[in-house]
Amino acid sequence: MSDAVRALRDAAPSALAVLVRRYGDFEACEDAVQEALIAASAQWPHDGVPDSPRAWLVQVASRRYVDQVRSDVARRRRESLAAELEPPPAPVPAVDDTLTLFLLCCHPALTRPAQVALTLRAVGGLTTAEIARALLMPEATVAQRISRAKARIRASGEGFRMPHADELASRLAALRSVLYLIFTEGHTASSGDRLARVDLSAEAIRLARQLHDAAPDASGETTGLLALMLLTDARRAARTDAAGALVPLDEQDRSHWDPAMIDEGVALVTDVLDRAPIGPYQLQAAIAAVHDEAASTETTDWIEILGLYDLLARLAPGPMVTLGRIVAVAMVEGPEAGLAALDRAEGDDDGGSGSTLADHHRTWAVRAHLLERVGSPDAASLAFAEAARRTLNGPEQRYLAAKAEALRSTAG
C-alpha cells in the first residue's frame, strides 16, 4: 500500500467526523468527503502527501459541501446558509471524533449486516464496490444496505454525539461484535474459492487498532479483541500451502507464523488479564496465545486450554465454544472422551438456541477427526464427507473431501 493510499485510509474517518459534527448531514458530508478522496487520490501521488492529510481533506470536503448546497437550484433559499457555512481559515480541531463515528455506525436501530457495511464505508473508507467484493455481495445490495442505514440514522433523529453513559457499554459491545464479524469472515471466508479474505481481516485489525486507541477500555474487551485478532492472524501464512490448499493446525510449519504479531498479541492479553475483569474476547485471546507459544500440537498446554474453555463456556456459551472445548477434552482425556462430550452436546440440542451445533460443518469435521483417532475409518470417512458437503468454502471443502476419500481407500 502506497504512502498516499495509507494516508487517505487513516485520515478519511476523522475528516468525515469533523464534517458531520460541523454540518450535521451524514449523507451529504460523506458525499463531500468521497469527492475530496477522489481529488486526493489524483493529486497526492504526484504532489506528495500534505503535512496534515486530515486538514487537507476537511478543507476540500467543506468546499465540496458548500458547493453542493449552492448548486441546488431548487433550494436557493439555502444560499444564505451556504455563505454562513463557508469554513473560516482556522486550523482543524485536534479532537479525534473517530470513536463517535464508530458508534454512530453501530446505532442500535441498524441490523448487524447494516452496521458492518456502514462501518466499512464510513470508518474503513472502503468504496461500495470494495465492500461488495469483500463481503462477496452484489454492489447494488451493499449500496442499498448503506443507503437504508443512513436513512435509519437520520430518521432516529440522533445527532453526531457520543452516546449517553448508560448507552456506551452496549454500543461498544455491538461495535466489537461487528469488528470481530468482519475479521472472522476475512480469516475463513464463509464461501468462495479462497480460504481467507486477507483484505477483510487486515481491515478489521486496522479498525480494531483505531478503536483500541480511541475508546475507553475499562472492560478490557477491546484490548482482548485486538489481541485475539493479532494472535489468530499471526498463523495466516502457514494455513495454506503453495497451491492454496488448507493446512490444519497440527501440520503447519510454525516457523512461518509471524513472531512480531504473536509478541504484540501476547503482551496485550497478558496486560489486560492483569488489570481488567475477565471477558470472552480476553479468554479467546488467551487460548490463541497458548497455541501460538507452543512449539507443536503435542507440546501445547491443553490442560490450560481446557480450563480457559471452561471459563469461556460459562461467560459466553455458544456452538463454537462448545466445539473448541470438546477438542480440548479430546486432547487431555483422549478421543473417546471427546466423542462422548460431542454426543452429549448434540443430545442437548433441543432445536432452540443450540440448534446450529448439529448443522454446522465444523461439528462434523470434529467428529470425523475424533473417529479417525479412535480407529473407525469408515465412520470417519462418512463424517468427513458430510462436513465437506456442508461447507461453502472451497479449500475447506477440498481438504475435507480428500480426507474422506483417503480414509475410504484405507478402509477398503
WOLINCOR-V508044 format. One record per pair of residues at least 4 apart in sequence whose ideal C-beta (glycine too) atoms are under 6 Angstrom apart, sorted by the first residue. I is the first residue (numbers start at 0). GAP is how many residues later the second one is. Records with the same first field share a line. If there is no record, write none. Layout:
I = GAP, GAP
//
This chain:
0 = 4, 5
2 = 46
3 = 40, 41, 45
6 = 4, 42, 46
7 = 4, 29, 32
8 = 116
10 = 4, 42, 43, 46
11 = 113
12 = 85, 88, 110
13 = 40, 82, 84
14 = 18, 39, 42, 43
15 = 17
16 = 80, 84
17 = 40
18 = 4, 10, 42
19 = 6, 9, 140
20 = 76, 139
22 = 6
24 = 4
25 = 124
26 = 123
31 = 29, 32, 33
32 = 28
34 = 29
35 = 21, 24, 25
38 = 4, 21
39 = 4
42 = 4
43 = 5
48 = 4
49 = 6
54 = 37
56 = 4
57 = 34
61 = 25
65 = 16, 19, 20
66 = 4
68 = 9, 13
69 = 12
77 = 4
96 = 4
97 = 112, 116
98 = 115, 116
99 = 62
100 = 22
101 = 21, 73
102 = 60, 68
104 = 13, 14, 17
105 = 9, 65, 68, 69, 72
106 = 46
108 = 43, 47
109 = 4, 5, 39, 42
113 = 31, 35
114 = 63
115 = 62
116 = 14, 25, 28, 29
117 = 4, 28, 31
118 = 4, 59
119 = 4, 6, 11
120 = 25
123 = 79
125 = 4, 5
127 = 11, 14, 15
128 = 10
130 = 11
131 = 5, 7, 10
133 = 66
135 = 56
136 = 4, 5
162 = 4, 5, 8
166 = 4
175 = 49
178 = 25, 28, 29
181 = 22
182 = 18, 21, 46
184 = 15
185 = 11, 14, 15, 18
186 = 9, 14
188 = 8, 204
190 = 201
192 = 201
194 = 45, 51, 200
197 = 4
200 = 32
204 = 24
207 = 17, 18, 21
210 = 4, 11
211 = 10, 14
214 = 7
216 = 5, 6
218 = 60
219 = 4, 52, 56, 59, 62
220 = 58, 60
222 = 45, 49
223 = 48, 55, 57, 58, 61
224 = 56
226 = 38, 41, 42, 58
227 = 53, 56, 57, 60
228 = 4
229 = 31, 34, 35
230 = 34, 54, 57, 58, 61
231 = 56
233 = 23, 24, 27, 28
234 = 22
236 = 19
237 = 14, 15, 18, 19
238 = 8
239 = 4
240 = 4, 6
245 = 149, 150, 153
246 = 4, 5
249 = 47
261 = 30
265 = 4, 23
268 = 16, 17, 20
271 = 4, 10
272 = 9
277 = 4
279 = 35, 36
282 = 25, 28, 29
285 = 22
286 = 18, 21
289 = 11, 14, 15
293 = 5, 6
294 = 4
301 = 26, 29, 30
302 = 29
304 = 23
305 = 22, 26
308 = 15, 16, 19
311 = 9
312 = 4, 8, 12
316 = 4
318 = 37, 38
321 = 23
322 = 39, 43
325 = 12, 15, 16
328 = 4, 8, 9, 12
329 = 5, 8, 40
332 = 4
334 = 35, 38, 39
335 = 38
337 = 32
338 = 31
341 = 25
345 = 12
348 = 5, 6, 8, 9
350 = 4
355 = 4
356 = 6
360 = 26, 29, 30
363 = 19, 22, 23
364 = 22
366 = 16
367 = 12, 15, 16, 19
370 = 5, 8, 9, 12
371 = 8
375 = 4
376 = 30, 33, 34
377 = 33
379 = 27
380 = 23, 26, 27
383 = 16, 19, 20
384 = 19
386 = 13
387 = 9, 12, 13
390 = 5, 6
//
